[in-house]
Amino acid sequence: MSEGVKYKVDSWNNFCRVFELPNEFSSEYCFGGGIPTNFQMVDWFCPIMGLGQYTVSKEKCIEMGYIPEEVEVDHLDEANALVEFLKQKNYVKEDKTYLVLTTFGMSFSFKNGVLL
């Protein structure tokens, strides 16, 4: 696990997607350019509460004299908090593995409510 890793999050990169992974993956070699694999996207949302969402670019806000709010999140703390939140969702099923990808760079997977 990425212990001690921190990420800077603002209103323009505060986004994540949650994918349900297949039960089995191909055991074939991938040297020929890869093997197509289907992931099911089950959710998307802004994971860090309290950051506004703006209709103009970050650069435009700075140009207008507005300094965007930025928070720093710890990988392990945020991943554990998101797993607790996601466990309550009706699409999360036991014995399924989920992959969470954020636009601020953090990613993790979990199964049965436990980080992998």
C-alpha positions in Angstrom: 0.0 0.0 0.0 1.2 3.5 -0.7 1.8 4.5 2.9 2.7 8.1 3.4 1.9 9.2 -0.1 0.0 12.5 -0.3 -2.0 14.0 -3.1 -3.0 17.6 -3.8 -6.7 17.9 -4.7 -8.6 20.9 -6.0 -11.9 21.5 -7.7 -10.5 20.6 -11.1 -9.1 17.2 -10.2 -11.5 16.1 -7.5 -13.1 13.1 -9.4 -13.1 9.4 -9.3 -14.5 6.4 -11.1 -15.3 3.0 -9.6 -15.0 -0.2 -11.7 -16.1 -3.7 -11.0 -13.4 -6.1 -12.2 -14.1 -9.4 -13.9 -14.0 -12.6 -11.8 -11.3 -14.0 -14.0 -8.6 -12.6 -16.3 -7.0 -14.3 -19.3 -3.9 -16.4 -18.5 -2.6 -15.9 -22.1 0.6 -13.9 -22.7 0.1 -10.2 -23.5 3.2 -9.8 -25.7 1.1 -9.3 -28.9 -0.4 -5.9 -27.9 -2.6 -6.9 -25.0 -5.8 -8.8 -24.4 -9.1 -6.9 -24.3 -10.7 -7.0 -20.8 -14.1 -5.6 -19.8 -14.4 -3.7 -16.6 -17.9 -2.5 -15.6 -18.0 1.2 -14.5 -20.4 1.2 -11.5 -20.1 4.8 -10.2 -18.4 8.2 -10.5 -18.3 11.1 -8.1 -16.2 13.8 -6.4 -14.6 12.0 -3.5 -13.3 15.0 -1.5 -16.3 16.8 0.1 -16.3 20.6 0.5 -14.4 21.6 -2.7 -16.5 23.6 -5.0 -17.0 22.8 -8.7 -16.3 25.7 -11.2 -17.5 26.3 -14.7 -14.3 28.0 -15.8 -10.8 26.7 -16.0 -8.3 26.8 -13.1 -6.2 29.1 -15.2 -9.1 31.6 -15.7 -9.8 31.6 -12.0 -6.2 32.5 -11.2 -6.2 35.1 -14.0 -9.3 36.7 -12.4 -7.4 36.8 -9.0 -9.1 33.9 -7.4 -6.8 31.5 -5.6 -8.4 28.0 -5.8 -8.7 26.0 -2.6 -6.4 23.0 -2.5 -6.3 20.2 0.1 -3.8 17.5 0.7 -5.0 13.9 1.3 -3.1 10.9 2.5 -3.4 7.8 0.3 -4.1 5.3 3.0 -6.5 7.5 5.0 -8.5 8.5 1.9 -8.6 5.0 0.5 -9.9 3.6 3.8 -12.5 6.3 4.0 -13.7 5.7 0.4 -13.9 1.9 1.0 -16.1 2.6 4.0 -18.3 4.9 1.9 -18.4 2.4 -1.0 -19.3 -0.6 1.1 -22.7 1.1 1.7 -23.5 1.3 -2.0 -26.0 -1.2 -3.3 -23.8 -2.1 -6.3 -20.9 -3.4 -4.1 -21.2 -7.2 -3.9 -19.3 -9.6 -1.8 -16.6 -11.5 -3.5 -16.3 -8.9 -6.3 -13.2 -6.8 -6.7 -13.4 -3.0 -7.3 -10.9 -0.6 -8.8 -11.1 3.1 -7.9 -9.2 5.6 -10.1 -9.0 9.3 -9.3 -8.0 12.2 -11.5 -5.6 13.4 -8.8 -3.5 10.3 -9.1 -4.7 8.0 -6.4 -5.8 4.5 -7.2 -6.6 1.4 -5.2 -8.6 -1.8 -5.3 -10.7 -3.5 -2.7 -12.7 -6.7 -2.1 -15.1 -7.6 0.7 -14.5 -4.1 2.2 -10.7 -4.6 2.5 -8.0 -2.8 0.6 -5.9 -5.0 -1.6 
